[in-house]
Amino acid sequence: MKSLKKKRRIQVLVAAAVALVVAVAMIGYAFRDGINYFRAPSQLATEPVRPNEVFRLGGLVAQGSIKRDPDGTIHFDVTDGGATVPARFNGVLPDLFKEGQGMVGTGKMEDGVFVASEILAKHDENYMPKEVVDALKEQGVYEPPKS
């Protein structure tokens, strides 16, 4: 009698373990395209991304780098003080997107240029995305906002 009870317990534990593994695998599969890793320009210089990998690039818009094409494409450079990455975006930029300001873009690399599908800019003079602040601090170029 005890042997049958023990056997059932083992079967239930094995079934639960298999169900857990299947659930984790399904969640991982569902998130495979939804996870965008953050990178700073210095990280891109040392650790190139995989082809067609979608990621977030953050830093400061380099001074004197914004150029607009007649077709509406905006070219600019993103820097963290240690490295600079050329970028382009075709779309409507946030009102606060300007040179010397923090930004985070989502996109991928194409021929050495970051092609953004989405651009986020800081919303006031005191806010900068945490990832951008951390990357700038790492490079030693972060200046806290003057209140």
N, C-alpha and C positions, 0 to 999 in steps of 0.2 A: 504494500500500500504506500509506504513512504517513497519507494523508488518511482512510482507513477507520479506522485506529487512533485518530486524533485525534477523529474523529466519535464513536466509541464512548466515549471518555473524557468527552467533553462530555455525552453522553447519560446516563452513569452519574452525573456530578456534578449534572446537572439533576434526575434521579430522587432522588438523596440529599437535595437541597435541598427538593424537594417533600415527601418523607417527613418531614423535620425540621419543616417548617412545619405539616404535618398533626398530627404528634405534639405539638407545642407547643400548637396550637389545642385538641386533645382534652384535654390536661392542664388548660389554662385553663378549659375548659368543665366539667370534672369538679370543679374547686376553686371554682367560682363561688359555691356556697352554703356551702362549708366554711371560707372565710376570714372571720374576724371581726376587724375593726379595733378597736384600743383607743382610747378617748377619755376624756379627763378632763372634769369638769364645765365648766371654763373653755373648753375647746375646743368643747363643745356650744353654749355661749353665743355664740361667734363664728362657728362653722361648723355650721349645722344639718344633720342627717342627712337622707338621702332617705327618702321614705315606705316603711315596711316593711323598712328596712335593719336587719339583725341586726348588733350590734356589742357590744363589751365596754366597760363603764363602770367606772372604778375611782376610788377616793378613800377618804375617811374617812366613817364613819357619823356624821352630825351629832348633837351632844349634844341630848338631849331630843326626838328626832324619831321614835323607834320607837313605833308605835301598832298594836295588833292588833284586827282585826275579829272578831266572833263566828264568821264563816264560815272563819276561819283565814288570811285575807289580812293580810299585814304591810305597813304603810306606813312609810317612813323617808325621810330625805334623805341624799344623797351630796354631800360637799363636798371641795374641794381648797384651800379658803381664799380662792379668787378667785371662785368661783361655787358655787351649790347647785342640785342637780337632785332633784326629788321622785321617789320610786321606790316600786314595790310588788312584792310577791312572794307567791305562794300555793304553799306547800310547806314542806318541812322545812328549817329553817335550820341551818347548821353550829353546833356547840356554842359556838364562840368568836366568833360574830357578836354584837357589842354596840356601843354608842355609843362613839365616839372611836377605834374600831379600823379598820384597813384592810380593804377588801373589793374584790372584782372581781365584777361581775355580767354575765351574757350575756343579751341581750334586745333590745327595740326600743322606740322612742318611740311612745306613743299619747296624743294630746291633751295634750302637754307633760309626760307622766309616763313615766318609764322603767319598762317592764314586764319584769321579769326572769324568765327561764325557768330560770336556774341562778345560784346565789350561792356564791362561794368566800370564805372568811375566812382571815386569817393563822393559822398553826398554832401559833405560840408568840410570846412577847413580843419576840423579836428579828427575826422575819421579816415582811416586807411585800413584795408583788409589785413587781418592778422598775419596771413601768410606773407604779404608784402613787407610789413613791418619786420617780421622775423628775418626775411631774406636781406633786407637793408641793414639790420643790426649785425647780421653775420658778416657783411662786407665792411662794416664800420662806417657807413655813410648815413645812418638814420639820424634825422634831426626831429626831436619832438615838436609838435605844433606849439606856436606861441599863443598863449591865451590872453 
